[in-house]
Amino acid sequence: MVAAAVQGGAKVDASTQAEFAETNVVLDEFLAADIVVLGAPMYNFGIPSQLKAWIDCLASPGKTFKYTATGVEGLAGGKKLIIASSRGGFYTASSPMAFMDHQETFLTSFFGFIGISDAAFIRAEGVGKGPEQRMLALETALADISALKAA
């Protein structure tokens, strides 16, 4: 991106070049991976700002997606994505609070946009509902992990 800015006549200072270099390290690491595992706790019905900042590093025209005459084309496919999700309440499709889930919908949409369709969610739901539910949520998540490993 720095090269494109410079070609367009923009002046890019050393600080900006350093930021782009760090972003490129994150992007290159992601592109080189066959399997990506994310920790994605639900914060206020969405994802944490740190995860959003990491995702912003991945949104790179020409590297993870491109626009064509027929629409967007994801360029980062062929990866397995595993998302470990924790939630204080219950937000899966069967829950009355499902409409408040902006975490999984955002992650599924973004990674689909860049070409990743093989995504598995491992959920620990209801961890804020007390110690018994927290233990049940963790046991359920561990069982889901075991099932994923077996597949």
N, C-alpha and C positions, 0 to 999 in steps of 0.2 A: 504494500500500500504506500509505503514511503516513496518507492520508485515512481509510482503513478503520480503522486503529489508533486514530486520534483519535476517530472516530465511536463506537468501542467503549469509549471512556473512557480509553484509554492516554495517558500523558504521553510525548511524543516530544521529546527534547532537540535542540538545534541540530546537534550532531555527527551524530546519526542522520538528521536531515532532509537534511544534506549528503550522506551516504552514499546515501540513496534518490535524491537528485537526480542523482548520478553514475551510479547504476544505470539510471535512466530515460533518460539520454543514450545509454548503450550500447544499451538496449532499443529506443529510438526509431530509432537509426541502423540497427540490424538490421532492424526492421520496414519501414523505408523502402527497403531494398536489394532489387533484383531478382536479383542474383547475389551470393553470399557465398563468399569464398575463405578457407579456414582452413589454417594451417600446424599440423600435428598430429604431432609426433614421438612415437614410442612410448617411454614411460618406464616401465620395470618392468612391461611388458605392458599398460599403460593409457595415459592421457593425462597431460600435465603439469598440475600444480596451477593454473598460471596460466590454462590453457585451461578447466579445470573451473570456476574462479571466473567466467570470462566466460560460460560456459554457464549457471551459476547465475543470472546477471543476466537471462538469456532466459526462464527458467522463471517465467512471470508469469501466474497465473490471470486469465482474462478478457481477456488480451491475446494470449498465444500458445497458450493452450489453455483448454478449459472442460470441466466434467463435465456430462453430460446423463443422462437416464433410461436411455439405451442404452449409456453408457460415455463415454470421453473423446473430445473432438473437438479436433483440432489447428486452430488459427486462423492459423498463419503460413505456410500453403501458398502455392504459386505462385512459389516461389523456386527458383533453380538453386543447388545447393551443390557446391562443388569443394573437396575435402580433399586437401592435399598431405601425404603421410605418409612419414616416414623410419623405418627400423627397422634395428637392428643385425644381426638374424638374419632368418630366413624364417618367415612366419606365415600365408601365404595358405592357402586351403582344401586345396591339395595337399600342404602341409607336415605332417610329423609333429608340429610345434609349433603347429598351427592352433588347438588347444584353449586355448592361452595368449593368444590375441588378444582382449584386453578393450578394445582401442582402437577398432577398427572396429565391433565389436558395440555398444559403448556409444554411439558417435557416431550410428550408423544408428538405434539404438533411440530415443535422445533426440530427434533431429531428426524422426523419424517420429512420435513422440508429439506434437510441436507442429505436425505437418501437412506436413512437407517430405519428399517421396518422391523427388524428382529430385536424387540425390546421386551424384557421381562421385569415385572415389578415384584419385589419382595416387600410385603407390608407388615409393619407392626402398628396396628390400629388400636386406638383407645388407651394409649399408654398414660394419658392424663386422668384416667377414670379410677385410679386406685391401684394398690399393689397387686391384688389378685388379677385384675384385668391386664396390668402391665406384664405380669409373668405369663399369662395366657397369650398375649400378643407376641412376646418374644419366642415362646414355644412354637406358635403358629408360623412365625417367620423362619425359624430354624428348620421346621418341617418343609416349608416351601423351598428353602435352600437345598435341602437334601433331595427333594424331588427334581429340582433344576439340575443338580449335579448328576443324577441318574439318567437324565434325558440326553 
